[in-house]
Amino acid sequence: MKRLVMIMSVLAFGNYAQAQFENRVNLYIGLGITPFAPDQSIQTESIFNGYRTIPFVQAYLGYSVNRSFSIGGTFRQLVSTKDNYVLSNTSLGPALKFNFLPYDRGISPFVYAEIGINYTYLSQSQNTRVVQEPPPIDPKEIRINEITVREPELQLNIFPTFSGLVGAGVEFNIKKNRKKTFGLFLMGGYSLSTTAESNQVKENFPQNNSGLNNFIISGGLRFSFLRKKSLY
């Protein structure tokens, strides 16, 4: 009986001691892609569509309130191009993450939400396009069939605008990493932005009917540090 009590005491103390130290700060760094909607035939009507799928960079620095919930800040930088246009979007803001299982488990699914303050740079190079006019109903009517439209060079610095992103993902811990200071993550989400509603966009591109609203897919590394004693 005494031996059983001693074994149980050792196990309990071991679990308690392990629970005493947790990594409170997590840094997530990764790359992602944004599949843009197809461009329309008239570019000035879809200035936020049709860009090339170029990886963006992102980072999230979070403080773990407990082993499931963290609060922190996020950074995301996207740069892409298409014919006659360059788009750059920088987003900074607060974020929340909730893990359904403790983040330091082998596999832990999570949900994620953020609010961003955005700086957007949009440039349009000088270009010309030909607009086809519909044929006249009366064959005797004389009408110009084509019109050449010249678009000016433009550079817009759009700030501030706001965005929101919600998503879900999963993170993985490396089994050989005893202190659980290193892991991987994969996530997807959808972002909504007010950039297209800014006065600069409306004044310079009154025909635009597209928005900077996109799905994102990203993945990368998680670094955990600042081990402290914990009661949870």
Secondary structure as UniProt FT lines:
FT   HELIX           2..19
FT   STRAND          21..33
FT   HELIX           43..45
FT   TURN            47..48
FT   STRAND          56..64
FT   STRAND          69..82
FT   TURN            83..84
FT   STRAND          85..99
FT   TURN            103..104
FT   STRAND          107..124
FT   STRAND          127..132
FT   TURN            139..140
FT   STRAND          146..151
FT   STRAND          154..173
FT   TURN            175..176
FT   TURN            178..179
FT   STRAND          182..193
FT   HELIX           195..197
FT   HELIX           199..204
FT   TURN            206..207
FT   STRAND          214..229
//
